[in-house]
Every structure is written in C-alpha cells, then in structure tokens.
C-alpha cells in the first residue's frame, strides 16, 4: 500500500471511534454509573488514537521523501485537534465529578428535609337525652425526617378541638408522639422520646380519620386509651421470614400509670410528661406477626407499680388483629388489666373488654365508574362493630362494677384516600354504673382528612 493511502486509512481508523462516541447520547442524559463507564471508554479510545498518531508520525519520518507535505500538515492539524479533544475530555470528567458531588450534596440535603403531613376529623352527633353537638375532634400535624442514614425522627402534634392556647375556648395542644430512632443494625433500633404505648390495636384505632367508625371503641377509651403516650426508651425491630411473613416488636421502659384508676378505668391514670409518682418504671411491649399487608396479629403486655410507694402492681395483656381479604376487612382487640389493691387480702380490680369489627366494600357490586370520573378508586363500605367492657372501680370499697356494650352500624365512603365520610348509628346499654354512653343511643356523622 502506498504511504499516502496508508496514512489516510490509518487516520480514518483512528478518528472513527472518536466520531462514534461524539455522536452518542449526551452524557447528562445517562445514569451516573453509565456516564462514568462511557467516559472511561472514551479515554481508552483517545489513548489508542494518540498511539496510532505516534505510529503515523514515525511512518512519516521514515518516508519523508514519499509523503507529500500536505499530509504532514494534515497530521499536525489532526494532532492539534486530538490534543484539544483530550483537554475537553479532562474538562468533561472534571464537570462530571463536580456534578456528582453536587448531586450527593443535594441528596444529603433532601435526606435532611422534614416531611410534613396532617390529618384531622370533625364530627356531628345526637344522642338520646343529650343535645346535638358539632365537634372538631382533632387536627394533627405530623413531622418526620431522616437527617442521617442511621438516624430518623417522628413527631405527632395534636391540636384537639380547635385548641386556643391561653384563651377560654377549651381544647389542648399535645405532643402525642415525638421520638428519635438510632439504627443499631438493619433490623434493630434504639428509640427514645414520647412514645405511643404499644398496648391495644393502635394500628387500627389511633388515627381517627382512618378508623372505620367515628368514635373509638370502649376498650380503646377506658382500658388502653388510643392516645396513651408516655416518656420512655426502648428497642424496636423486625425480622423477616419466608413467604412474606414478618415479626415486628417494640419494648419500652416508661414512667407508667399512676393511682388515678376509677370508674373511668385507666384513662385518668396517665401521668403528665416528665412526672412519675414512684421510683418504679413500667414495661410495655408488643409483638406483631404480619403477612404482607393482609394480616397482622399482635400481643401486648404491660406491667408496673402504680401507687406512690411503688408497692402495688398494675399488669395486663392484650391481643389484637387486623385482616383484609378481598373486599372484607376485620379488626379487633381484647384487653385484660389487673390492679392490686392496698388490702393484700382483697382481690385485684379487673378491667377487661374489647371489640370486634367487620366491614365489606359494597362498591364491588357497582359498575366501575359508579363514583364518577374524578374518583375512579372510590370505596363504599358497610361496617359493623360490637364493643364490651367491664370495669371494677379500684377506689370503691364495695367493688362496684360497671359494664357497657355498644353496637355500631355505619357507612364509610372514601372517594379518595385523603378524604373520608362516615355515618354511624349506635346502640348502647349498661349495667351497674354507666361508663361512657350508658343506655344512650345516637347518630353520628364525621368527615376525616389525611394530607
């Protein structure tokens, strides 16, 4: 082959890879890992081009008489272009590195961002023998974030009944939860702060708009209040099993309940934050076995001294469950608490009860567009709930017992996950001392929102 043709073919072979890379998709359109791979490929081709150009220079030097002068000038121009491309390539790599650092910084900043959400409920009710009432039950603000990959926090602040702090219109502002988690392993974390005590079916009953009925079950008010919070430290974790099974657990040391245990059960025994009437710390724990999002079964325990001297124990256990199956949804709990009396010869005061709730999505019987084009995933559910509680008054020397039952039948309309309308009809009856509703029946309507 003639030197001139050899030079042309060699230059073409050297330049084609560079042209191919140059017309490829822009670097900024690819994923970071892909960009780095392509840059390394481009650098390798550029190194080969420099080696081939060096070979061509050697060929020209060996064939000075046979190679026309314009070819040498063209080679010099190509060499200058290649050098410029090398500089550009180095600049691009610097830009990519800078952009990568910026993306990492932006990711870290987003990780430190605080997520804000809110939920609330407003209800209207009319019970027999009582005036009708419109009640803005609660507005709650939820703050959460993860300032570090091993550290996260969660806070829930309640503005109950449109609270006006410092005025005469009632209500309260309350920190229902506020804790920070430090991950010790992938499945175990240390938690400290204001804890929602894990006793009862908090998963189904704590968040008012998401509860299938308007008012809390009797057991969730008198035995294990759904807003039962306390200061404490503990461990939370989980373990996954085969076939979508997982075991979750929570275990805390908390201040515990005090001796204000009466005909209203344990509701009045919640202590103020930062207070403890004895030197004994209570223990509260909960195990939940769950299968994906369809089934969960929980076991809760509580034990701790409740009197000022720390001599008498309040202890108990509870089971709870939640189950979804096609259009059905079931939930319930059973709680049993015992408070030792000051008289060692007397029987402990017992507080026990629970509920069972069932619901069915009747919208499954309707056509796909039954709720209009704006709400294609709307749900209309028919709900039934049965409640029963039995409370022995710890303060009563005659062992006065109050028992109450409640039936609830209702509709729950959810056009979108952020807005819920509920209508309930309640029937109550009591024996002994009335606890909450007595024999009053009533209607209630509520609107809940979650944003």
Helices and strands as residue ranges (DSSP letters): H 3-22, G 27-29, H 32-62, H 69-112, E 114-127, E 133-148, E 151-160, E 172-185, E 188-196, H 202-205, G 208-210, H 219-222, E 229-240, E 245-254, G 267-269, E 282-291, E 295-305, E 313-325, E 328-339, E 349-361, G 362-365, E 379-392, E 401-416, E 419-432, E 442-450
